[in-house]
Amino acid sequence: MTRRIGLALGGGGARGLAHLGVLKVLEENRIPINLIAGTSMGSVIGAMYALDPDADKLIERWSTFLKSHDFNSLGTQFITHQNDQSSSLLAQFINTVTQSVVLSLSAARPAILKTKRLADAIASLVPEVGIHNTKIPFTAVTSDLNTGRTVVLDSGSIREAVTISSSIPGFIAPHARNSQLLTDGGVTAAVPVEVARAMGASLVIAVNVSINDMPLLHEPNILTILTRIDTIRGIQQTEQQIAKADIHIHPDVSNAYWSEFNRFEEFVQAGIAATRSEITNIKEKIYDKKNFMQTLFSKLTGKNSL
């Protein structure tokens, strides 16, 4: 029985472009990837890599896509930065609409943007094939608004799964499936470590592209206080997931706003730098036979060998 290495790629909008740099360094160092679980932007990049494991090709495709009509039609360039850069996507959405003229129009709507715009953009990146057709086993992570639970999509259309996983609450409407109302996986599993474990990973590399620190609040109002509370909850949820990983890679994305896709090259380089700083640790854990046998013993017997 060989060690199965899983990647848990977190969500974070444009910050998720750092995943490209992470994949590039792992590939250069011939780190085998046996399975991938992705949330939101992590699901987009994870799906693309699972279908065609070539990091340089992926980087080139993204560079081209970010100059395309399909990307520009999303309108992310018009989403303004907020003072509280630490806010979660949900909190940032609240700030966006409260400061815009669409507030009165959006009150009765489930989202600002039409799902078709996101679906068309995803179609430019992810082919219409079944998830089972990937070269590396892949799962897209979503959240059910009706139960508050994480829902994994590991069958059916990979394009549809990625679209649902990337549907940022407030910006893209949730997707109705039977009794479920599915939305962005980041609501319940910002970095899907547990999902990677459930897929069979014996060693999980978690890639966290959340902000690196929270700025101080100055003269906060009710809205900034509530959004900061939401941010703290999200950070705690992420930390709980990361604690269950074997390797944690956290690129320095500073306090970048989730819509700053114009910082593409910066984010890719951040992913490269963060992974290079961890590559020795990654190799040691992968090839540490003693730790591997202890993990294997625990899984087979349900007991700790120490």
Backbone bond lengths (Angstrom), bond angles and torsions (degrees), N, CA, C in turn:
res aa  C-N    CA-C-N  psi(-1)  N-CA   C-N-CA  omega(-1)  CA-C   N-CA-C  phi
1 M - - - 1.474 - - 1.524 109.24 -
2 T 1.348 116.71 126.27 1.458 120.87 -177.28 1.522 110.06 -101.93
3 R 1.301 115.43 159.18 1.464 121.59 -179.85 1.521 109.67 -71.40
4 R 1.326 115.87 132.37 1.460 121.54 177.99 1.521 108.57 -103.93
5 I 1.330 115.65 120.53 1.455 121.87 -176.56 1.521 109.47 -98.85
6 G 1.334 115.91 123.79 1.453 120.91 179.96 1.507 111.98 -113.35
7 L 1.325 115.57 144.08 1.461 122.37 175.12 1.518 108.60 -104.86
8 A 1.324 116.81 129.49 1.457 122.09 173.33 1.522 106.99 -111.95
9 L 1.325 116.58 103.66 1.465 121.74 -175.22 1.526 110.34 -98.25
10 G 1.323 116.44 117.80 1.451 121.91 -175.55 1.510 114.50 -80.85
11 G 1.341 114.43 168.10 1.452 120.95 178.60 1.524 111.33 -95.06
12 G 1.323 115.69 163.29 1.464 119.70 -179.31 1.518 112.25 167.18
13 G 1.334 117.28 20.66 1.450 119.84 -179.54 1.518 111.62 61.73
14 A 1.322 116.52 -135.43 1.467 121.34 -177.08 1.522 112.58 -57.81
15 R 1.328 117.25 -29.52 1.462 120.08 178.66 1.535 111.33 -60.00
16 G 1.329 115.55 -24.82 1.456 120.34 178.94 1.517 113.78 -65.58
17 L 1.331 117.16 -12.70 1.466 119.59 175.69 1.526 110.85 -62.42
18 A 1.319 116.70 -18.18 1.468 120.72 176.04 1.525 110.88 -63.33
19 H 1.342 117.50 -23.29 1.468 120.41 176.90 1.532 111.32 -57.68
20 L 1.324 115.63 -32.27 1.464 119.99 -179.59 1.526 110.67 -61.90
21 G 1.331 116.14 -42.81 1.460 120.18 178.14 1.514 112.02 -66.89
22 V 1.338 116.00 -37.11 1.467 120.29 177.84 1.516 110.00 -61.75
23 L 1.321 117.12 -47.90 1.461 121.53 -179.43 1.526 111.49 -61.81
24 K 1.317 116.29 -38.59 1.467 120.70 -179.61 1.532 111.13 -60.16
25 V 1.332 117.21 -46.09 1.460 121.11 -177.90 1.529 111.07 -70.71
26 L 1.323 117.09 -40.25 1.468 119.81 177.50 1.531 110.20 -60.81
27 E 1.310 115.19 -41.56 1.463 120.54 179.56 1.522 111.18 -66.23
28 E 1.316 117.10 -44.42 1.464 121.39 179.61 1.522 111.58 -60.29
29 N 1.324 116.16 -31.60 1.461 120.92 -179.58 1.525 112.72 -95.70
30 R 1.305 116.03 10.76 1.467 123.28 176.26 1.533 112.63 54.43
31 I 1.333 114.20 41.19 1.463 119.39 174.63 1.525 107.26 -81.57
32 P 1.308 118.98 117.33 1.473 120.38 -177.60 1.522 111.59 -72.01
33 I 1.325 116.13 135.04 1.461 121.42 176.69 1.524 107.00 -112.65
34 N 1.316 115.87 116.83 1.465 120.75 -175.87 1.517 113.71 -97.00
35 L 1.340 117.34 -18.60 1.463 120.30 178.33 1.524 109.31 -164.29
36 I 1.341 114.76 155.90 1.463 120.36 -177.57 1.525 110.16 -136.59
37 A 1.333 116.04 131.13 1.462 122.28 170.68 1.517 106.63 -116.94
38 G 1.329 116.85 129.47 1.457 119.52 -176.43 1.515 113.51 -129.82
39 T 1.320 115.21 140.57 1.467 122.75 175.78 1.518 109.56 -112.85
40 S 1.331 117.56 129.37 1.453 122.96 173.88 1.540 111.02 54.45
41 M 1.341 118.82 -120.02 1.458 119.38 178.25 1.521 111.01 -60.19
42 G 1.324 117.14 -31.27 1.456 120.30 175.79 1.510 112.05 -63.24
43 S 1.339 116.74 -29.18 1.465 119.72 178.00 1.528 110.96 -74.77
44 V 1.326 116.32 -36.34 1.473 119.85 178.84 1.524 110.31 -63.02
45 I 1.328 115.36 -54.09 1.457 119.77 -177.84 1.526 110.71 -69.35
46 G 1.330 116.78 -37.02 1.453 120.45 178.12 1.516 112.03 -62.33
47 A 1.324 117.06 -42.20 1.467 121.38 179.21 1.521 111.03 -64.92
48 M 1.324 116.07 -44.15 1.462 119.90 -179.95 1.522 111.09 -61.33
49 Y 1.327 116.56 -42.91 1.459 120.02 -178.87 1.517 111.05 -71.73
50 A 1.329 117.27 -36.34 1.459 120.54 179.19 1.523 111.04 -63.74
51 L 1.328 116.28 -33.72 1.461 120.81 179.19 1.526 112.39 -77.57
52 D 1.324 116.14 -36.34 1.469 121.20 -176.80 1.527 108.73 -145.28
53 P 1.334 117.90 87.69 1.474 122.04 -174.59 1.531 113.64 -70.97
54 D 1.319 115.32 78.04 1.464 121.99 179.09 1.527 107.23 -145.14
55 A 1.321 117.00 99.02 1.465 121.81 -172.89 1.523 112.61 -62.77
56 D 1.324 117.84 -42.78 1.466 120.03 -179.10 1.530 111.08 -62.97
57 K 1.325 116.05 -40.14 1.462 119.93 177.98 1.527 110.34 -64.58
58 L 1.321 115.94 -37.28 1.460 121.51 -179.97 1.528 110.37 -65.14
59 I 1.323 116.14 -43.51 1.468 120.82 179.48 1.527 110.12 -62.01
60 E 1.312 116.74 -41.72 1.462 120.94 179.38 1.529 111.14 -65.41
61 R 1.322 116.63 -40.03 1.468 120.30 179.34 1.520 110.87 -63.92
62 W 1.321 116.72 -40.11 1.458 119.84 178.98 1.522 111.58 -68.62
63 S 1.305 116.64 -38.28 1.460 120.43 178.38 1.527 110.17 -60.35
64 T 1.323 116.31 -40.29 1.465 121.29 178.75 1.521 111.02 -71.36
65 F 1.323 116.52 -43.29 1.458 121.50 -178.10 1.519 111.97 -60.53
66 L 1.325 117.79 -40.72 1.463 121.15 -176.59 1.527 113.04 -68.09
67 K 1.328 116.86 -8.08 1.463 121.18 176.32 1.531 111.46 -105.73
68 S 1.348 115.66 3.62 1.461 120.54 -172.76 1.527 113.23 -90.78
69 H 1.341 114.99 165.72 1.464 121.86 177.45 1.527 110.49 -65.50
70 D 1.326 117.13 -39.70 1.459 120.62 -178.45 1.526 111.21 -59.44
71 F 1.325 116.42 -39.40 1.465 118.82 177.81 1.522 110.50 -70.97
72 N 1.314 117.35 -47.24 1.466 120.81 -177.70 1.523 111.85 -61.13
73 S 1.347 117.22 -29.47 1.461 120.36 -178.66 1.522 112.37 -67.83
74 L 1.340 116.90 -17.92 1.463 119.76 177.76 1.530 111.33 -68.76
75 G 1.336 116.38 -27.98 1.455 120.20 177.11 1.516 114.67 76.25
76 T 1.324 118.08 18.40 1.472 119.29 -178.88 1.518 111.69 -63.86
77 Q 1.339 116.81 -24.33 1.464 119.33 -179.23 1.525 111.97 -67.81
78 F 1.340 116.54 -15.14 1.460 119.98 -179.38 1.530 112.17 -96.57
79 I 1.320 116.75 -2.78 1.463 120.68 178.80 1.519 107.38 -84.17
80 T 1.301 116.37 115.17 1.461 120.65 -171.79 1.517 112.64 -79.30
81 H 1.315 115.38 157.55 1.463 121.86 176.38 1.520 109.33 -73.49
82 Q 1.326 115.59 149.16 1.456 120.24 178.73 1.526 109.18 -108.79
83 N 1.323 116.22 158.80 1.454 119.94 178.81 1.516 112.12 -63.27
84 D 1.351 116.26 -37.93 1.461 120.00 -179.98 1.518 108.76 -92.70
85 Q 1.345 116.40 83.60 1.454 121.66 -176.98 1.524 112.47 -63.54
86 S 1.326 116.94 -17.61 1.459 120.03 -177.45 1.512 112.45 -79.09
87 S 1.316 117.99 -9.89 1.448 120.52 -173.54 1.516 112.39 -60.88
88 S 1.314 115.42 149.84 1.454 121.13 175.07 1.522 108.96 -68.61
89 L 1.341 116.67 170.27 1.455 119.85 178.91 1.524 110.47 -60.21
90 L 1.335 116.78 -40.25 1.456 119.98 179.52 1.523 110.65 -63.04
91 A 1.316 116.50 -44.28 1.461 120.20 -179.30 1.530 110.60 -65.48
92 Q 1.321 116.70 -39.10 1.460 120.42 179.61 1.528 110.69 -65.82
93 F 1.332 115.33 -34.29 1.463 118.68 176.51 1.529 110.62 -62.25
94 I 1.332 115.77 -44.60 1.462 120.42 179.71 1.527 110.06 -58.51
95 N 1.333 116.02 -45.46 1.463 119.99 178.97 1.523 111.43 -61.60
96 T 1.333 115.61 -41.39 1.467 120.04 -177.38 1.523 111.26 -61.20
97 V 1.330 116.76 -50.20 1.460 118.56 -175.65 1.520 112.44 -72.69
98 T 1.321 117.11 -31.54 1.462 117.59 -179.80 1.520 111.69 -70.92
99 Q 1.310 117.14 -18.97 1.460 120.23 -179.10 1.528 111.91 -106.09
100 S 1.316 117.23 11.96 1.465 119.72 -177.31 1.524 111.39 -123.62
101 V 1.304 115.37 167.05 1.463 120.44 -177.88 1.516 112.18 -78.59
102 V 1.323 118.39 -6.57 1.468 120.16 -177.87 1.515 111.99 -87.51
103 L 1.313 118.66 3.47 1.454 120.42 -176.78 1.529 111.83 -55.76
104 S 1.315 117.09 -47.38 1.462 119.82 -177.37 1.520 112.08 -66.98
105 L 1.340 116.16 -28.73 1.458 120.36 -179.82 1.519 111.89 -80.22
106 S 1.328 117.04 -30.78 1.457 120.53 -173.41 1.522 113.45 -86.03
107 A 1.333 116.67 -12.38 1.462 119.36 -174.70 1.521 112.28 -58.65
108 A 1.328 117.77 -35.22 1.463 121.16 -176.95 1.529 112.23 -101.43
109 R 1.321 117.39 8.63 1.461 120.70 -177.76 1.523 110.44 -112.21
110 P 1.363 117.61 151.97 1.467 120.12 179.88 1.520 113.08 -79.24
111 A 1.348 117.91 -14.08 1.463 120.35 -177.43 1.515 110.39 -164.24
112 I 1.339 115.44 162.35 1.464 121.01 178.37 1.526 110.95 -81.16
113 L 1.340 116.23 -44.73 1.459 120.83 -175.97 1.521 111.57 -99.32
114 K 1.321 116.95 151.40 1.455 121.38 175.79 1.532 109.60 -76.63
115 T 1.322 115.26 140.92 1.463 120.44 -179.51 1.524 111.20 -57.77
116 K 1.325 117.01 -31.99 1.463 120.92 -177.64 1.523 111.66 -59.51
117 R 1.323 117.14 -33.91 1.464 119.00 179.92 1.525 110.92 -64.15
118 L 1.331 116.08 -43.73 1.459 119.70 177.56 1.519 109.93 -66.83
119 A 1.330 117.03 -43.56 1.465 120.92 -179.11 1.528 111.33 -60.54
120 D 1.329 116.57 -40.68 1.474 120.05 178.72 1.522 111.04 -65.40
121 A 1.333 116.35 -39.36 1.466 119.77 178.71 1.524 110.54 -65.75
122 I 1.334 116.42 -44.69 1.465 120.58 178.29 1.518 110.50 -61.45
123 A 1.338 116.89 -36.34 1.468 121.47 -179.29 1.527 111.56 -62.84
124 S 1.330 116.57 -26.15 1.467 120.27 178.02 1.518 112.01 -73.97
125 L 1.331 116.48 -16.81 1.459 121.16 -175.14 1.524 113.74 -113.10
126 V 1.325 116.09 -33.87 1.465 121.03 -173.30 1.527 109.92 -120.20
127 P 1.336 119.64 123.71 1.460 121.91 -179.30 1.524 112.32 -70.52
128 E 1.307 116.63 161.49 1.465 121.82 179.66 1.528 109.41 -86.72
129 V 1.326 115.24 83.29 1.464 121.80 178.72 1.525 108.47 -134.29
130 G 1.315 115.98 169.24 1.448 120.51 177.40 1.520 111.30 -77.64
131 I 1.327 116.21 149.22 1.460 120.31 178.85 1.525 111.12 -58.77
132 H 1.326 116.66 -30.99 1.467 119.99 -178.80 1.525 112.74 -68.52
133 N 1.342 117.36 -9.35 1.464 120.74 -178.80 1.533 113.30 -88.81
134 T 1.307 118.38 1.85 1.459 120.18 -179.64 1.523 111.07 -71.75
135 K 1.326 116.37 150.92 1.463 121.14 177.53 1.529 110.66 -74.87
136 I 1.333 116.14 -28.10 1.468 122.69 175.85 1.522 106.64 -118.22
137 P 1.341 118.68 129.22 1.468 120.01 178.28 1.527 111.64 -52.03
138 F 1.337 115.74 134.02 1.465 121.19 -172.85 1.517 111.46 -137.58
139 T 1.326 115.93 144.82 1.463 122.69 174.60 1.527 109.61 -135.71
140 A 1.334 116.29 133.20 1.460 121.81 174.08 1.524 108.28 -95.86
141 V 1.322 116.50 136.11 1.463 121.64 -174.98 1.527 110.28 -104.80
142 T 1.335 116.12 130.31 1.456 122.15 178.70 1.525 109.56 -129.65
143 S 1.328 116.00 174.36 1.468 121.65 178.69 1.520 109.45 -128.03
144 D 1.328 116.12 137.98 1.457 121.71 179.20 1.528 109.62 -95.70
145 L 1.323 116.62 115.24 1.457 121.05 -178.57 1.530 112.46 -69.04
146 N 1.325 117.36 -18.95 1.460 120.13 -179.39 1.528 113.17 -82.11
147 T 1.327 116.71 -29.42 1.471 119.95 -178.47 1.517 113.25 -114.84
148 G 1.340 117.05 -17.23 1.461 120.09 -177.17 1.509 112.73 76.91
149 R 1.329 117.48 15.23 1.462 121.42 -176.59 1.522 111.99 -106.64
150 T 1.323 114.92 157.37 1.464 121.40 174.26 1.523 109.04 -76.14
151 V 1.323 116.47 135.92 1.459 122.08 177.35 1.520 108.11 -123.28
152 V 1.330 117.02 126.34 1.460 120.47 179.95 1.527 109.67 -98.09
153 L 1.323 115.05 138.95 1.459 121.70 177.31 1.526 107.80 -110.96
154 D 1.325 116.32 104.42 1.462 121.09 -176.47 1.521 112.64 -124.25
155 S 1.336 116.57 17.36 1.460 121.15 175.61 1.522 108.18 -150.07
156 G 1.330 115.86 166.84 1.457 120.01 -178.64 1.518 112.31 83.49
157 S 1.323 116.66 -159.00 1.462 122.98 -176.34 1.527 111.53 -69.34
158 I 1.326 116.51 125.07 1.458 120.06 178.94 1.529 110.56 -70.70
159 R 1.312 116.47 -31.82 1.465 119.73 179.21 1.522 110.66 -67.24
160 E 1.321 116.94 -43.29 1.462 120.34 178.67 1.525 110.90 -65.31
161 A 1.332 116.25 -41.10 1.471 120.21 -179.94 1.517 111.07 -60.98
162 V 1.324 116.71 -43.54 1.466 121.28 -179.76 1.530 110.76 -67.57
163 T 1.320 117.06 -38.61 1.461 120.70 178.50 1.524 110.99 -61.53
164 I 1.330 116.58 -44.29 1.467 120.47 179.16 1.524 110.41 -65.24
165 S 1.326 116.73 -45.23 1.464 121.15 -178.83 1.517 112.20 -61.45
166 S 1.329 116.78 -25.43 1.469 122.04 -175.51 1.526 113.76 -100.61
167 S 1.312 117.32 9.43 1.465 120.94 -175.77 1.530 110.66 -81.68
168 I 1.307 116.35 88.49 1.461 122.38 -177.32 1.527 110.12 -59.37
169 P 1.336 117.77 123.22 1.466 120.76 -178.26 1.526 112.10 -54.18
170 G 1.325 115.26 133.22 1.459 119.58 179.69 1.511 112.53 93.13
171 F 1.330 117.10 -40.19 1.456 120.28 179.25 1.524 111.06 -87.29
172 I 1.350 117.06 -40.63 1.465 122.60 179.50 1.530 107.68 -122.78
173 A 1.315 117.43 134.04 1.464 121.62 -177.19 1.524 111.14 -65.61
174 P 1.344 117.12 148.23 1.469 120.16 175.96 1.524 110.76 -67.96
175 H 1.320 116.54 161.22 1.461 122.76 -175.74 1.528 109.91 -107.65
176 A 1.328 116.78 123.93 1.466 121.53 -179.68 1.523 109.77 -83.01
177 R 1.339 115.30 126.59 1.470 122.08 176.60 1.513 107.80 -137.80
178 N 1.337 115.75 108.58 1.458 119.99 -175.40 1.530 108.41 53.84
179 S 1.328 118.52 -119.42 1.464 120.72 179.82 1.528 111.71 -95.45
180 Q 1.336 116.28 4.52 1.459 120.58 -177.30 1.523 111.65 -94.41
181 L 1.316 115.19 152.16 1.461 121.82 174.19 1.526 105.55 -128.55
182 L 1.333 115.36 95.06 1.455 121.56 -168.38 1.525 112.61 -92.50
183 T 1.332 114.43 139.13 1.459 121.00 179.70 1.532 109.46 -142.16
184 D 1.312 115.38 -170.79 1.473 123.38 -178.20 1.527 112.26 -46.26
185 G 1.341 115.95 130.49 1.456 120.53 -179.26 1.512 114.11 -64.06
186 G 1.323 117.18 -18.71 1.457 120.54 -178.60 1.516 113.63 -66.64
187 V 1.321 117.85 -15.88 1.464 120.99 179.46 1.530 110.21 -63.61
188 T 1.329 117.13 -39.01 1.475 120.62 -177.42 1.526 114.06 -117.23
189 A 1.322 117.63 -20.11 1.475 120.15 -176.90 1.521 109.57 -146.43
190 A 1.340 115.53 76.90 1.462 120.58 -176.83 1.525 112.20 -60.53
191 V 1.330 116.58 -36.41 1.470 122.35 173.93 1.534 106.14 -128.73
192 P 1.332 118.80 104.84 1.466 121.74 -167.13 1.536 115.70 -78.79
193 V 1.315 115.92 62.83 1.468 120.86 -179.16 1.527 110.91 -66.92
194 E 1.328 116.90 -45.75 1.459 120.04 -178.62 1.526 111.69 -62.52
195 V 1.333 116.50 -35.02 1.462 120.14 177.86 1.527 110.14 -64.81
196 A 1.332 116.68 -43.12 1.470 120.55 177.77 1.522 110.84 -60.81
197 R 1.326 116.98 -39.97 1.466 120.88 176.86 1.524 110.37 -61.54
198 A 1.339 115.52 -45.96 1.463 120.27 -178.78 1.526 111.81 -63.84
199 M 1.327 117.03 -26.68 1.465 121.03 177.42 1.526 112.06 -74.72
200 G 1.337 116.46 -12.07 1.457 120.40 177.15 1.506 115.65 113.60
201 A 1.340 117.64 12.66 1.471 119.88 179.84 1.523 110.45 -73.41
202 S 1.327 116.11 132.01 1.470 120.58 174.17 1.527 110.59 -94.92
203 L 1.329 116.50 -16.72 1.462 122.55 173.78 1.519 107.90 -138.24
204 V 1.329 116.46 124.30 1.467 120.94 -176.62 1.520 110.56 -113.51
205 I 1.328 115.27 127.66 1.459 122.47 172.32 1.527 107.05 -100.83
206 A 1.325 116.87 112.01 1.463 121.69 -179.17 1.524 109.71 -95.80
207 V 1.323 116.40 128.96 1.459 121.14 177.89 1.528 107.94 -112.61
208 N 1.309 114.97 111.73 1.459 123.29 -175.06 1.527 109.28 -106.33
209 V 1.332 117.35 117.50 1.468 120.04 -178.08 1.522 110.86 -112.63
210 S 1.326 116.30 29.14 1.459 119.80 174.41 1.523 108.84 -73.50
211 I 1.326 116.53 169.08 1.464 120.24 -179.93 1.526 109.95 -61.13
212 N 1.314 116.19 157.79 1.462 120.53 -175.57 1.520 113.74 -88.09
213 D 1.325 118.32 -20.90 1.460 120.44 176.74 1.521 109.59 -161.73
214 M 1.317 115.98 161.68 1.458 121.42 178.62 1.530 109.99 -101.89
215 P 1.321 118.03 127.06 1.460 120.03 177.55 1.527 110.52 -69.88
216 L 1.319 116.90 154.79 1.455 121.20 178.49 1.527 110.06 -67.06
217 L 1.319 115.67 144.68 1.462 120.33 175.15 1.533 108.94 -89.33
218 H 1.316 115.53 131.14 1.459 120.54 178.27 1.523 108.42 -118.93
219 E 1.302 116.42 124.58 1.454 122.52 -179.33 1.536 111.09 49.48
220 P 1.328 116.86 57.67 1.467 119.90 -177.02 1.522 112.63 -67.88
221 N 1.327 115.30 147.80 1.462 120.60 173.48 1.533 108.57 -107.49
222 I 1.325 116.99 -176.17 1.462 120.42 -177.18 1.525 110.97 -58.20
223 L 1.323 116.79 -43.34 1.459 120.81 -177.08 1.525 111.99 -64.59
224 T 1.333 117.22 -46.42 1.460 119.34 -178.29 1.530 111.43 -67.42
225 I 1.326 116.68 -32.35 1.464 119.57 177.11 1.527 110.56 -66.85
226 L 1.332 117.04 -45.83 1.459 120.86 -179.64 1.528 111.28 -64.78
227 T 1.337 116.76 -40.73 1.454 118.75 179.75 1.518 111.62 -68.74
228 R 1.334 117.37 -34.17 1.465 119.94 177.43 1.534 110.09 -66.60
229 I 1.335 116.95 -38.72 1.462 120.15 176.54 1.529 110.45 -60.04
230 D 1.327 116.39 -41.94 1.465 120.77 178.15 1.522 110.81 -63.89
231 T 1.327 116.34 -38.10 1.458 121.43 178.00 1.529 110.96 -62.53
232 I 1.312 116.27 -45.98 1.466 121.37 -178.59 1.527 110.29 -61.27
233 R 1.321 116.21 -42.47 1.464 119.64 177.49 1.536 110.86 -59.84
234 G 1.331 115.36 -42.69 1.460 119.37 179.19 1.516 112.32 -64.02
235 I 1.320 116.77 -40.10 1.469 120.89 178.75 1.524 110.49 -63.64
236 Q 1.322 116.88 -42.46 1.463 120.41 -179.90 1.521 111.34 -64.99
237 Q 1.338 116.46 -39.71 1.467 120.05 177.78 1.521 110.81 -63.56
238 T 1.340 115.85 -42.40 1.459 120.49 179.19 1.520 111.37 -63.82
239 E 1.327 116.95 -42.75 1.464 121.01 -179.79 1.527 111.37 -63.16
240 Q 1.319 116.90 -35.68 1.460 120.64 177.99 1.527 110.97 -64.34
241 Q 1.326 116.20 -38.50 1.458 120.36 178.06 1.522 111.07 -69.45
242 I 1.319 115.96 -47.35 1.455 121.36 -176.79 1.529 111.63 -61.40
243 A 1.322 116.56 -34.40 1.467 120.97 179.95 1.522 111.64 -60.68
244 K 1.322 116.77 -20.62 1.459 120.77 -178.70 1.536 112.40 -93.90
245 A 1.325 116.69 0.50 1.464 121.31 178.97 1.525 110.35 -90.41
246 D 1.326 116.26 161.15 1.464 121.29 176.54 1.518 111.51 -89.69
247 I 1.328 115.37 -32.92 1.466 122.09 179.10 1.521 107.92 -130.92
248 H 1.341 116.12 137.15 1.458 120.80 178.22 1.527 108.73 -122.20
249 I 1.323 116.01 118.13 1.461 121.77 175.94 1.525 107.91 -110.72
250 H 1.342 115.79 122.68 1.459 120.83 -178.29 1.528 109.32 -127.81
251 P 1.328 117.78 90.12 1.466 120.55 179.34 1.517 112.03 -57.75
252 D 1.313 116.25 148.39 1.460 121.74 179.56 1.522 109.07 -80.68
253 V 1.321 115.27 86.84 1.461 120.85 178.25 1.523 110.82 -96.89
254 S 1.348 115.16 9.72 1.462 122.12 178.16 1.522 110.12 53.55
255 N 1.331 116.58 -135.09 1.463 120.45 177.34 1.527 110.03 -110.95
256 A 1.332 116.04 37.56 1.461 121.19 -176.49 1.521 111.56 -59.47
257 Y 1.310 115.63 139.40 1.456 121.79 177.37 1.523 108.99 -76.17
258 W 1.335 117.21 148.92 1.464 120.43 -172.09 1.527 114.00 -64.96
259 S 1.350 117.63 -18.68 1.463 120.00 -177.28 1.529 113.52 -97.42
260 E 1.324 118.07 6.70 1.470 120.58 -175.48 1.533 112.40 -83.02
261 F 1.318 115.98 63.55 1.466 120.52 -179.84 1.526 112.06 -69.06
262 N 1.332 116.99 -16.18 1.464 120.28 177.35 1.535 112.00 -67.25
263 R 1.347 116.61 -10.82 1.469 120.49 179.03 1.534 110.78 -97.30
264 F 1.318 115.42 27.82 1.460 123.68 -177.41 1.524 113.53 -46.37
265 E 1.322 116.57 -57.32 1.472 120.58 -176.50 1.522 111.46 -63.33
266 E 1.322 117.24 -37.48 1.462 121.43 179.03 1.529 110.93 -62.28
267 F 1.326 115.77 -43.77 1.463 119.42 -178.66 1.527 111.72 -68.67
268 V 1.319 116.80 -39.81 1.476 120.00 177.32 1.523 109.99 -60.80
269 Q 1.315 116.18 -44.05 1.464 119.84 179.31 1.529 111.41 -65.16
270 A 1.327 116.49 -34.67 1.472 120.04 177.37 1.522 110.11 -63.24
271 G 1.329 116.57 -39.98 1.458 120.78 177.63 1.518 111.73 -65.43
272 I 1.322 116.33 -39.71 1.464 121.32 178.30 1.527 110.38 -63.19
273 A 1.329 116.53 -48.45 1.467 121.14 -177.36 1.524 111.40 -62.81
274 A 1.329 117.03 -44.98 1.466 120.75 -177.66 1.523 111.53 -64.57
275 T 1.319 117.06 -38.33 1.467 120.41 -177.91 1.526 110.69 -74.44
276 R 1.307 116.70 -37.85 1.469 118.94 177.26 1.525 111.12 -62.26
277 S 1.333 116.17 -34.71 1.468 119.22 179.92 1.527 111.57 -70.67
278 E 1.346 117.03 -19.31 1.464 121.15 -178.27 1.525 113.28 -106.56
279 I 1.328 117.42 -3.91 1.463 119.51 -169.43 1.528 112.69 -63.71
280 T 1.327 118.27 -37.07 1.472 120.14 177.37 1.519 110.47 -63.00
281 N 1.320 116.40 -44.46 1.462 121.72 178.10 1.525 111.09 -61.56
282 I 1.331 116.46 -40.89 1.463 121.17 179.37 1.527 110.69 -61.89
283 K 1.312 116.27 -47.29 1.462 120.41 -178.98 1.522 111.25 -63.98
284 E 1.315 116.59 -40.75 1.467 120.14 179.91 1.522 110.96 -61.63
285 K 1.333 116.54 -42.04 1.458 119.43 -178.57 1.527 112.08 -72.81
286 I 1.312 116.19 -35.09 1.461 119.11 179.07 1.519 111.58 -66.69
287 Y 1.323 115.78 -41.34 1.459 119.40 -173.64 1.524 113.81 -101.22
288 D 1.339 116.62 12.15 1.464 120.90 175.91 1.524 107.96 -82.45
289 K 1.321 116.40 96.30 1.459 121.19 -174.31 1.528 112.12 -64.98
290 K 1.338 116.44 -34.56 1.460 119.46 -178.59 1.520 110.33 -62.86
291 N 1.321 116.72 -49.07 1.459 120.19 179.99 1.522 111.28 -64.72
292 F 1.326 115.53 -36.36 1.458 119.48 178.84 1.519 111.27 -63.67
293 M 1.332 117.58 -43.69 1.458 121.07 -179.42 1.532 110.67 -66.86
294 Q 1.349 116.49 -35.07 1.457 119.36 177.38 1.520 110.41 -65.08
295 T 1.342 116.02 -42.03 1.458 120.20 178.82 1.517 110.82 -64.70
296 L 1.330 116.20 -42.95 1.453 121.37 -179.99 1.530 110.71 -63.05
297 F 1.342 116.43 -42.55 1.462 121.25 179.02 1.528 110.35 -60.82
298 S 1.335 115.90 -42.98 1.457 120.87 -179.14 1.524 111.02 -63.54
299 K 1.342 116.77 -40.88 1.456 120.74 -178.58 1.528 111.24 -68.09
300 L 1.337 116.39 -37.13 1.466 120.58 -176.92 1.518 112.28 -77.63
301 T 1.323 117.24 -34.22 1.461 120.26 -174.23 1.516 113.80 -107.40
302 G 1.343 115.64 -17.74 1.457 118.77 -176.95 1.520 111.73 77.02
303 K 1.341 116.94 11.63 1.452 121.31 -179.50 1.529 110.84 -124.11
304 N 1.306 116.12 153.47 1.448 121.62 175.12 1.529 108.76 -82.85
305 S 1.330 117.35 129.40 1.463 121.06 -175.25 1.518 112.91 -74.58
306 L 1.342 117.79 -10.80 1.472 119.72 -178.16 1.512 111.13 -88.70
